[in-house]
Every structure is written in structure tokens, then in C-alpha cells.
Amino acid sequence: KKVGWPSSAQRAFWMVFFASLAHCSGRKIEVWNVLGAAAIFILLEEPAQFNTLGFKFSFSAVIGILLLTRRFTRLVPPDAIKPIKWITSAFGAGVGAALGTLPWSALYFQQFSWVSPLTNLIAAPLMGGIAVPLALIGVLLPQNCSGIFLLLSDWVIGLTFFLLKPFDFDLLNPAVGPV
């Protein structure tokens, strides 16, 4: 099946493109300008995307991440060990993404996962850093070599779900109207 070219993928592509362009031309990367340029290019191609959930969630999450991650990392002393810095930054990004998308989650779904910043600390490195790369390797290799990679990927996915089980709390249900 074809996945398509969702707003989040387009945003990521254009942000990487403009950041790379700035870097290669020796200019300082202004992340807000990069984000704005990505939005402009997406909307120039298809203005109707402005009203899609994918566009709203993707840009709102990034805005939340940009606004909050640095505030969290400032709380860590400069001489802190790297794992503490990484956890604080990742937690800040999770909180930023969650709060950035909260208005849309509340409006459209009346649900909000208040534990998502914590669970992302577990799921992001296991899924994005291990399970997905192993699965991609398994898919790209010849079938007689791929089994072990797919098996390991499946095991990491199972481990992730096992580790997330204690965080299976009820969602918050904020009920809001269009205002």
C-alpha cells in the first residue's frame, strides 16, 4: 500500500531541505524561519492542507517542541552527565509535543494522554532507534538473511509494550468547543 505524502513528512522534508540549504550557504539556521518556510511551501502546493489534522498536529507539535525543549534543558547544570542532559531534553520535547497538540486533541478527540512525555522516553529510543532500523534491514536483505533482524525487531516491539504496560492510565477527557 502507498503511504502517500502526509503533512508531517512534507514538513520534515522541507525543514531538512531549508536547514541544509542554510548550512551549505554558511548562514545561521533560524529554526522558526525554517518551520515557516516549510509551511509556506506545503500550503503553496495545496492550500487545503491548512485545515487537515495532519498539518495542525505536525506543526503544533514542532512549535511546542521548539518553545519548551530549551526551557527544560536550561534547568540542567552545564556540568551534568550526558544521560541526564539527554533525558531532560527528550522529556522537554515530549512535553512540548504533548502541549503543542493539546488544543487539537481536546477539540477533535476530547482526549489527552498525560503520561505521553514519560512513555516517549521509553518508546522513542526502543522503537525509533532499534526496532524500526532492524525491521528496515530485515526488509531490505534477501529473505534467507532477513529473519533474525525481523525477529529481533519484533522482540524489541514486544519489550517496548511490556515496559509501557505500567503506564496504561486513563486518558484525560477535556471537552472543549470551537472557541
Buried (B, 14 or more C-beta within 10 A) or exposed (E): EEEEEBBBEBBBBBBEBBBEEBEEEEEEEEBEBBBEBBBEBBBEEEEEBEEEEBBBBBBBBBBBBBEBBEEBBEEBEEEEEEEEBBBBBBBBBBBBBBBBBBEBBBBEEEEBBEBBBBBBBBBBBBBEEBBBBBBEBBEEBEEEEBEEBBEBBBEBBEBBEEEBEEEEEEBBEBEEEEE
